[in-house]
Amino acid sequence: MPALEVENVSLQFGGVKALVDVTYHIEKGEIFSLIGPNGAGKTSMLNCISGLYSPSQGSIKFMGKDIINMKPHKRTNLGISRAFQNIALFSQMSVLDNLKLGRHTKMKSGLLSGGFYWGAAQKEEVAHRKAVEEVIDFLELKDIRHTPVGRLPYGLQKRVEVGRALALQPELILLDEPMAGMNSSEKQDMARFILDMNALQDMTVVLIEHDMGVVMDLSDHIAVLDFGKLIGFGTPEEIKENEAVISAYLGEEEDEEVS
């Protein structure tokens, strides 16, 4: 069973067609990249998967379950998490508190549990803290755990943004340009973390990225969008040889890095 099945998905804003009859699938346990020119519909597609947008038509299934009418927090609890292209952290809060906040949809104990059944609430807090500490260790954030994220350099803020999505312990993680604006060393670190998410934590990774070197090195399969339409789908080798993709995207971008 594929981890994600996107079938005939279209998205329209008034007269603007952001996605047009897009169909592809993502196998469980792979690194899948979504590429294309700026404005091709890549982020719109992630918004449809995560539930921020509702497609005009089509279906989206996660592990065989239709999620098209499911609210975003329900999809999160099902095992889908998202890191955004534009950093959406609380700048005055510490790295630790931002990551803990990422666990809020996992909280089960309500006010009564905290007030009258302190033991159950305490156990839940310990479990959530353990999950957050694992993310801190994984992303090598121990030395800055108590630092307000607004004081961190951009590359580390992007890492915390990814960490907040990881704190949900997802089966499918959506990464929208996690390396945008990073220098070469920071990109290498992020690429290593993505490979480890996939190999060590058994996560299916969906990646939007403009650095074609990174995409070709990391991806098992790639889907290419152009003006909202799917123009290519396959392995990196197949995408490199796809004439439509070369004409629309790779031919123009292969010698330059877009951030």
Buried (B, 14 or more C-beta within 10 A) or exposed (E): EBBBBBBEBBBBEEEEBBBBBBBBBBEBBBBBBBBBBEEBBBBBBBBBBBBBBEBBEBBBBBBEEEBBEBEBEEBBEBBBBBBBBEBEBEEEBBBBBBBBBBBEEBEEBEEEBBEEEEEEBEEBBEEBBEBBBBBBEBBEBEEBBEBBBEEBEEBBBBBBBBBBBBBBBBBBBBBBBBBBBBEEEBBEBBBEBBBEBBEEBEBBBBBBBBBBEBBBEBBBBBBBBBBBBBBBBBEBEEBBEBEEBBEBBBEEBEEEEEE
